Amino acid sequence: MMARTLPRKLQISGSNQHLSTNLNDIKMAQQRMALWEADIDEDVDLQFAIGNYGQSGHFEDAHIQQPQIDEATLLAMQQHMAQQAAFSQIPDVVKAFIVHFHQAVLDNNLAEITVAYESGWNKYTEKFYSRTEWPEAEVIAPLVNDDPVFLILYRELYYRHVYSRLQPNIDDRFHSYENSCELFNYLLNSEGPVALELPEQWLWDIIDEFIYQFQVFCTWRSKVKSKTEDELMVLAEGGQVWSSYSVLNVLYSLIQKSRINEYILAQQEGKSPEQIAEIVGEYGQRPLYRNLGYFSLIGLLRVHVLLGDFTLALKVIENVELNQKSPYTRVTACHVATYYYVGFCYLMLHRYPDAIRTFVNILNFIMRMRQYHTRSYQYDQVRFFHVPTFLALNVSG
């Protein structure tokens, strides 16, 4: 290794102090030269040369605090990012429709709600969501200012779409039940009647879908061999989810809250509107509760048929008159379902003449009304009862 040389000339001052300083510099330079001329392969004690700087760990711990994010916060951030991504994929026309739908519900504008429910929802379902889910309620929540009531109604439509067009998984089955509980708790346990108006058709569909999902869940739960271990564990911990008791409790509660039986009897007795209002109370005076009460009677008829108690099923609707003058014939699916399940009860109780008369009446009604519903979403509901009614009529005969 080439040795480093000292400067050729040192500037020496005339003062003794400067001379002493320069002599010390010469000695230090000689020491450095000896070190530089040492063998390059000779071991050097780095610990002695540089000490323990930066190796104690105190600097890193004391001066740099790593951000601590708990799992719940991280999960919330990920969900928020996923919701933002999903929101950006919603077509603008769908966003505008949801905003308009929400405003109609806020205003209790039955005409606008009916158009949105019967036309708009089905139109955009066919155009954008015929083979996939609608956006989740949490995703569209910013469009409706996180309105809890509208989000419950939106989820009711969301899960109904999943059941009718797609294949619900176990989460869908449990969450749809939870949403139904939220809806009925809101209607039954609020302080006084709620300030909400919905079309008769939607109210019938709420009750009908509630019972349908209960029926489908019971069928799905009974197929144990096709379940995974996780699904069996969830079912074991599910408790009263979609139990017959919880479904019956909802229907009986709506009937009692609306006092629909008292309303029907008062009308049959020809009482005045003032007398009827006094009999049914503040809940029974509201169309929302009166309609839900009536539809719950028909729903209860259906549930008791499913449970095999045909006598009790007929007892439930003993105050309901089966005729074409009933105001609820406007909801075609409700009218057809009533006749079908009554006729089925007659059939199972061996009251064959009554069964034949009931089935013939409703088949004639379907044949007359079918032409008006072939382009309506109600057509599928009416058609569902057509073939079973014919078969039941053949058995009765």
SULDAQUI-V700669 format. One record per helix or strand. SS is the DSSP state (H for helix, E for strand). FROM is the first residue (numbers start at 1). TO is the last residue. If there is no record, write none. Layout:
SS:FROM:TO  SS:FROM:TO
//
This chain:
H:16:36  H:46:50  H:58:63  H:71:88  H:92:106  H:110:128  H:137:144  H:148:165  H:170:189  H:200:222  H:224:226  H:229:237  H:244:258  H:260:268  H:273:284  H:287:307  H:310:316  H:327:330  H:332:348  H:352:373  H:378:396
//
